[in-house]
Structures are given as structure tokens and as C-alpha cells.
Amino acid sequence: MRTISIIHYLAKFTIRISVIYILCSFISFPAFGQSNEVRTALQELSLGNRTNAMNVLLDLIIEYPDDPGVVFLHASLLKNNAKAIPMYKKIVKGKPNSEWADDAQFRIVSYYATKKDTIKAREEMQKFRNEYPKSELLPDAYEILRNTVGGPGKNTGPIINPKNDTGKSLIVEGKVDFTDTPPPIKGLFTLQVGVFKTRMAAEEEAQSYSKKRLRCNVIERKLPDGATRYAVTIGDYTSRKNAEAAVPIVRNQCNCTPLIIQNPM
């Protein structure tokens, strides 16, 4: 009798496991691994390895077409930034609490700022500050805004907490109020857009970007063989991630592949 009971128990257990397995096969669980794959692909893209990033996208988009990270990667790979904006807005509107939402909003602000669309840039900056006040990309968004459509510089947090609004509007006659913004702080990273043998040539190149209201610097660099080169750089970024996020924006301005380098101290 005991033997029969054990057999019945094992049979029931096996049936339960089988049912669970069958049910699981019909349930779509969110995949967490693709976030790491997306980050890796974005880093490849920032290094100029577009083909590698595209291969990752082709693998992911089949299984996770609506995942915000995959949509963000897809938008980043588009050469036409105007076509990427609706995809970034889709992330912000559809998945506002995802880890990619503030990255998407940063791209939206940067796009309108570099297009010199003052009203849209400041409107989107207001949304960024209100919706993602703790985003590490916020200071760099302020810096881009300051160097394109105007504004006194970086800010590490919002003037207004959307949940505790004092009634003071960010918009004053169509302009954003940045009166409480602290002065900019030099970032750890920058984007190299050109290297020249002479300082004169580098400064001429830098002037062409300055006319576009981009923040440029000429950095003297020593090569291993002792030779001196002069690098033209754009922007200051507080982290490598922030610099990577700015690569597509700068690439659109310089028609080159910006290289992330450390700012000299």
C-alpha cells in the first residue's frame, strides 16, 4: 500500500510540474538581461562601432520590440534625429518610470536645443526638471541648454518640486526661470571631435563649433612618441554615461564620430 501511495504522490507531483511548465510557456515574463545588452550596444555606438550595436538591436527587437531600452537603442541608431524624437517621446509617455525615460527626455531636450528651437527646448527642459529631478543627466541638459538657446548653466536639481509646487512658474513670458541655477562645474569627460598638429588649426576648427554656440576647448595632448597634438573637444560631462548619451547629439553637429576622453584636471 505504501508503495502505491508513493507512486500516486509522484504521479500527482509530475502532473503539477507539467502544468506549471505549460502555463509558463504561455506567459511572457519581462526580460532583464536586455538592459545590459542595450548598454553594451550604446557603448559600442559611442565608440563608433555602429555595426556591432546594430547587430545587438536586430537580435533584441524581434523578441522585445516594445521594451523601452530596445526602443531607445533603435532611436539612437537612426541617423536622422528628427525621426528618433517620436521614439524617445514614446518612451517618456508610455514608460515614464522606466530606467530609460530620463535618457529619452535628455535626448529630446538636446535635440530641440541644438536645433535652436528655444521655446520647445525650454518646454522640454521644464518637463525634464519636473519629472526627473534626480536624473544624473540633468546637469548636462542644463549645460547644453546654456550653450545653445541660453541659460546660466548647470543645475543639479529642480527649482520646483512638482509634488510641492509653491506656485512659482518656470515659464515667464515664454522663458524658463533659471535664477537659482548654480555656476557650471567642469566635468570629468568630454567629446573629442578632431585632432590637429598645430594649435592654430585646432583653434580654427573650434571657432566653427563656437559659431554654433557649442562649448569648445582645445586640449594639448602628448603622444607616446613625444609628439604634441591639439584636440578639439565639445562639452563637459559628469560621467561616462552622460558623455555617451551626448554622442549622437554632437555627432549630428560635427558629422564625425566623437571620442569620449577624460578632461585634463
C-alpha positions, -999 to +999 in steps of 0.1 A: +000+000+000+028+024+009+044+017-025+012+025-043+008+058-023+043+069-032+036+062-069+004+082-067+022+111-050+050+111-076+024+110-104+005+139-090+037+159-084+048+152-120+014+164-133+017+196-113+052+203-126+040+197-161+010+220-157+033+248-143+057+243-172+029+245-198+015+277-181+049+293-180+054+287-217+023+309-224+033+337-201+056+364-213+079+374-184+099+407-187+135+401-196+161+419-175+191+408-195+184+431-225+191+462-204+227+452-201+228+443-238+214+477-246+240+495-225+268+475-242+254+483-276+252+520-267+288+520-256+298+503-289+279+530-307+297+558-287+330+542-298+319+543-334+312+506-337+278+511-353+277+476-369+281+459-335+253+480-320+231+473-349+236+435-346+225+437-309+194+456-319+184+431-346+186+403-320+166+422-294+139+438-315+124+405-326+117+394-290+113+428-272+100+453-298+083+474-272+109+473-245+119+509-237+156+501-238+153+484-272+133+514-285+159+538-271+187+518-288+167+518-321+163+556-319+200+561-311+209+542-342+189+563-365+210+588-385+180+612-387+175+626-353+141+641-363+128+605-368+142+595-334+123+621-315+089+604-317+105+572-304+120+590-274+086+606-267+070+572-269+093+560-241+086+591-219+049+589-224+044+551-224+070+541-199+077+572-178+091+551-149+115+530-169+152+534-164+154+548-200+128+575-196+152+602-183+177+593-210+150+597-236+139+631-222+176+642-222+178+634-259+146+654-266+159+684-248+192+682-266+176+678-300+155+710-297+184+729-281+208+721-309+181+729-334+179+764-317+142+759-311+142+780-279+105+775-270+104+737-274+139+733-258+128+752-227+094+735-225+111+701-227+137+712-201+109+722-178+094+687-182+128+671-176+133+691-144+098+684-130+095+647-139+131+635-134+146+659-107+171+632-096+184+623-130+222+624-133+217+637-169+200+669-156+232+690-151+244+681-187+210+690-201+213+725-184+248+728-199+235+720-234+207+745-230+231+772-217+254+767-247+226+768-273+194+786-266+207+804-234+206+799-197+231+804-169+244+769-168+241+736-149+216+727-122+218+696-100+181+697-090+148+713-097+137+747-085+102+734-082+091+701-069+061+690-089+046+674-058+052+706-037+046+734-061+048+768-045+030+785-074+061+799-090+061+791-127+092+780-146+079+798-176+080+836-176+067+851-209+079+820-227+112+817-210+124+793-183+134+809-149+169+797-141+176+823-114+185+798-088+209+779-111+245+775-097+275+781-119+287+752-141+312+727-128+339+712-151+330+676-159+353+646-158+347+637-195+345+655-228+340+646-265+369+648-289+358+658-324+392+665-340+430+663-336+455+687-353+492+691-355+491+728-348+472+749-322+462+774-349+444+747-369+427+734-338+415+768-328+401+775-362+381+743-360+369+752-325+357+785-338+335+768-363+317+750-334+316+781-313+296+798-340+270+770-335+270+780-298+287+748-287+311+748-258+345+740-273+380+737-259+414+730-274+434+705-253+471+699-257+479+661-257+512+643-257+516+612-278+537+582-267+564+592-291+567+626-275+549+645-303+523+671-294+488+672-308+459+696-302+425+681-297+392+699-302+366+689-277+329+697-271+311+697-238+318+687-202+301+656-187+300+645-152+301+608-160+310+585-190+273+576-192+264+612-197+290+616-223+277+585-241+242+600-241+255+632-258+274+614-286+245+612-310+238+649-305+274+660-311+278+636-340+249+653-357+267+687-353+302+676-364+294+649-389+321+628-372+324+601-346+331+618-313+356+601-290+350+601-252+381+612-234+389+624-199+391+661-193+426+672-181+425+682-145 
